[in-house]
Every structure is written in C-alpha cells, then in structure tokens.
Amino acid sequence: MRNYERVEEVGLAQESIERRAKNRDGGADVLAKAGIQFESKNAGAHLIVRHAGKAFDFWPGTGKFIPREPKPKHGRGVFNLLKILGVN
C-alpha cells in the first residue's frame, strides 16, 4: 500500500490540518496573554513577533520560529519562543 493511500485510509491528513489550525489559534492566544506584540500575516499563519528589541518570524501552525538576525537559528514551540524573549 502506498503512503498516500495509508494517509487517506487512516485520516491522518485531516488530523494534521485540524492540529495546525488549533495551533494557529492557540499560539496567538499564548503570545497575547503574555503581553507580546505581534503582527499577523496571511490570516494568522505567519506572525511577526517583536519584544525587547528582538524580532522573530513565527508560524504558529507548525510552531517554527526564526529570529531576524544576521545568523538566524530556528527553533520550535511558542513556549520556547517565550523563553528566548525572556518572558516566563
């Protein structure tokens, strides 16, 4: 059985879509509750996060973030992003 047939059979594609949608909403809520300013792009799929002189591109659906610095090093997770920003 091919992988894509297995994905359709088990319903993993729909589960992934739902999980990313939930993460998009939840990630923005966590940032807002922490008092972090962000600019929403592409209907919330991409957030530009700014705090304490730092700026990050953040995709809450997948949790990936990349700092806007000369040598970007990416990471994952809204709570890891909060740690880097110094918000506990």
VEXTI-970982 format. One record per residue (C-alpha): residue in three letters; x, z, y. Coordinates in Angstrom, 3 decimals. Layout:
BEGIN
<pt><type>ALA</type><X>X</X><Z>Z</Z><Y>Y</Y></pt>
...
//
This chain:
BEGIN
<pt><type>MET</type><X>0.000</X><Z>0.000</Z><Y>0.000</Y></pt>
<pt><type>ARG</type><X>1.342</X><Z>-0.904</Z><Y>3.402</Y></pt>
<pt><type>ASN</type><X>1.907</X><Z>1.804</Z><Y>6.009</Y></pt>
<pt><type>TYR</type><X>-0.684</X><Z>0.499</Z><Y>8.464</Y></pt>
<pt><type>GLU</type><X>-3.296</X><Z>0.404</Z><Y>5.685</Y></pt>
<pt><type>ARG</type><X>-2.491</X><Z>4.021</Z><Y>4.877</Y></pt>
<pt><type>VAL</type><X>-2.814</X><Z>4.989</Z><Y>8.521</Y></pt>
<pt><type>GLU</type><X>-6.253</X><Z>3.409</Z><Y>8.708</Y></pt>
<pt><type>GLU</type><X>-7.334</X><Z>4.976</Z><Y>5.437</Y></pt>
<pt><type>VAL</type><X>-6.330</X><Z>8.496</Z><Y>6.375</Y></pt>
<pt><type>GLY</type><X>-7.363</X><Z>8.193</Z><Y>10.032</Y></pt>
<pt><type>LEU</type><X>-4.002</X><Z>9.215</Z><Y>11.431</Y></pt>
<pt><type>ALA</type><X>-4.177</X><Z>6.689</Z><Y>14.262</Y></pt>
<pt><type>GLN</type><X>-7.361</X><Z>8.235</Z><Y>15.656</Y></pt>
<pt><type>GLU</type><X>-5.953</X><Z>11.732</Z><Y>15.237</Y></pt>
<pt><type>SER</type><X>-2.853</X><Z>10.737</Z><Y>17.201</Y></pt>
<pt><type>ILE</type><X>-4.938</X><Z>9.240</Z><Y>20.000</Y></pt>
<pt><type>GLU</type><X>-7.039</X><Z>12.388</Z><Y>20.272</Y></pt>
<pt><type>ARG</type><X>-3.981</X><Z>14.675</Z><Y>20.232</Y></pt>
<pt><type>ARG</type><X>-2.268</X><Z>12.724</Z><Y>23.045</Y></pt>
<pt><type>ALA</type><X>-5.470</X><Z>12.802</Z><Y>25.148</Y></pt>
<pt><type>LYS</type><X>-5.722</X><Z>16.562</Z><Y>24.670</Y></pt>
<pt><type>ASN</type><X>-2.051</X><Z>16.958</Z><Y>25.613</Y></pt>
<pt><type>ARG</type><X>-2.550</X><Z>14.895</Z><Y>28.798</Y></pt>
<pt><type>ASP</type><X>-5.255</X><Z>17.263</Z><Y>29.998</Y></pt>
<pt><type>GLY</type><X>-3.542</X><Z>20.428</Z><Y>28.796</Y></pt>
<pt><type>GLY</type><X>-0.118</X><Z>19.591</Z><Y>30.237</Y></pt>
<pt><type>ALA</type><X>-1.512</X><Z>19.023</Z><Y>33.724</Y></pt>
<pt><type>ASP</type><X>-3.518</X><Z>22.266</Z><Y>33.480</Y></pt>
<pt><type>VAL</type><X>-0.434</X><Z>24.280</Z><Y>32.495</Y></pt>
<pt><type>LEU</type><X>1.548</X><Z>22.878</Z><Y>35.427</Y></pt>
<pt><type>ALA</type><X>-1.289</X><Z>23.527</Z><Y>37.878</Y></pt>
<pt><type>LYS</type><X>-1.764</X><Z>27.132</Z><Y>36.674</Y></pt>
<pt><type>ALA</type><X>1.983</X><Z>27.723</Z><Y>37.081</Y></pt>
<pt><type>GLY</type><X>1.770</X><Z>26.517</Z><Y>40.682</Y></pt>
<pt><type>ILE</type><X>3.921</X><Z>23.443</Z><Y>40.078</Y></pt>
<pt><type>GLN</type><X>3.229</X><Z>20.456</Z><Y>42.305</Y></pt>
<pt><type>PHE</type><X>2.938</X><Z>17.079</Z><Y>40.651</Y></pt>
<pt><type>GLU</type><X>1.762</X><Z>13.590</Z><Y>41.432</Y></pt>
<pt><type>SER</type><X>-0.445</X><Z>11.911</Z><Y>38.849</Y></pt>
<pt><type>LYS</type><X>0.127</X><Z>8.254</Z><Y>37.983</Y></pt>
<pt><type>ASN</type><X>-1.610</X><Z>5.922</Z><Y>35.543</Y></pt>
<pt><type>ALA</type><X>-4.709</X><Z>8.097</Z><Y>35.157</Y></pt>
<pt><type>GLY</type><X>-2.659</X><Z>11.181</Z><Y>34.287</Y></pt>
<pt><type>ALA</type><X>-0.490</X><Z>9.517</Z><Y>31.644</Y></pt>
<pt><type>HIS</type><X>2.602</X><Z>9.923</Z><Y>33.868</Y></pt>
<pt><type>LEU</type><X>3.257</X><Z>12.873</Z><Y>36.163</Y></pt>
<pt><type>ILE</type><X>5.993</X><Z>13.164</Z><Y>38.758</Y></pt>
<pt><type>VAL</type><X>6.817</X><Z>16.869</Z><Y>38.866</Y></pt>
<pt><type>ARG</type><X>8.623</X><Z>18.416</Z><Y>41.840</Y></pt>
<pt><type>HIS</type><X>9.693</X><Z>22.055</Z><Y>42.149</Y></pt>
<pt><type>ALA</type><X>12.590</X><Z>23.913</Z><Y>43.767</Y></pt>
<pt><type>GLY</type><X>14.410</X><Z>20.707</Z><Y>44.712</Y></pt>
<pt><type>LYS</type><X>14.157</X><Z>19.258</Z><Y>41.225</Y></pt>
<pt><type>ALA</type><X>12.146</X><Z>16.199</Z><Y>40.225</Y></pt>
<pt><type>PHE</type><X>11.095</X><Z>15.122</Z><Y>36.744</Y></pt>
<pt><type>ASP</type><X>9.136</X><Z>12.285</Z><Y>35.230</Y></pt>
<pt><type>PHE</type><X>6.777</X><Z>13.853</Z><Y>32.693</Y></pt>
<pt><type>TRP</type><X>4.497</X><Z>12.193</Z><Y>30.163</Y></pt>
<pt><type>PRO</type><X>2.140</X><Z>14.966</Z><Y>29.004</Y></pt>
<pt><type>GLY</type><X>0.632</X><Z>12.895</Z><Y>26.186</Y></pt>
<pt><type>THR</type><X>3.918</X><Z>12.920</Z><Y>24.302</Y></pt>
<pt><type>GLY</type><X>5.491</X><Z>15.863</Z><Y>26.117</Y></pt>
<pt><type>LYS</type><X>8.572</X><Z>13.873</Z><Y>27.113</Y></pt>
<pt><type>PHE</type><X>10.292</X><Z>14.614</Z><Y>30.403</Y></pt>
<pt><type>ILE</type><X>13.289</X><Z>13.050</Z><Y>32.123</Y></pt>
<pt><type>PRO</type><X>14.982</X><Z>14.529</Z><Y>35.201</Y></pt>
<pt><type>ARG</type><X>15.520</X><Z>12.248</Z><Y>38.181</Y></pt>
<pt><type>GLU</type><X>19.247</X><Z>12.912</Z><Y>38.448</Y></pt>
<pt><type>PRO</type><X>22.330</X><Z>10.703</Z><Y>38.120</Y></pt>
<pt><type>LYS</type><X>22.757</X><Z>11.525</Z><Y>34.422</Y></pt>
<pt><type>PRO</type><X>19.289</X><Z>12.138</Z><Y>33.012</Y></pt>
<pt><type>LYS</type><X>18.905</X><Z>14.132</Z><Y>29.850</Y></pt>
<pt><type>HIS</type><X>15.440</X><Z>14.098</Z><Y>28.391</Y></pt>
<pt><type>GLY</type><X>13.510</X><Z>16.846</Z><Y>26.682</Y></pt>
<pt><type>ARG</type><X>10.066</X><Z>17.543</Z><Y>25.285</Y></pt>
<pt><type>GLY</type><X>7.310</X><Z>20.033</Z><Y>25.917</Y></pt>
<pt><type>VAL</type><X>5.596</X><Z>21.337</Z><Y>29.012</Y></pt>
<pt><type>PHE</type><X>6.857</X><Z>24.876</Z><Y>28.377</Y></pt>
<pt><type>ASN</type><X>10.451</X><Z>23.648</Z><Y>28.045</Y></pt>
<pt><type>LEU</type><X>9.969</X><Z>21.846</Z><Y>31.353</Y></pt>
<pt><type>LEU</type><X>8.752</X><Z>25.083</Z><Y>32.951</Y></pt>
<pt><type>LYS</type><X>11.870</X><Z>26.891</Z><Y>31.675</Y></pt>
<pt><type>ILE</type><X>14.133</X><Z>24.255</Z><Y>33.246</Y></pt>
<pt><type>LEU</type><X>12.216</X><Z>24.563</Z><Y>36.514</Y></pt>
<pt><type>GLY</type><X>12.757</X><Z>28.334</Z><Y>36.428</Y></pt>
<pt><type>VAL</type><X>9.095</X><Z>29.256</Z><Y>36.063</Y></pt>
<pt><type>ASN</type><X>8.385</X><Z>31.815</Z><Y>33.369</Y></pt>
//
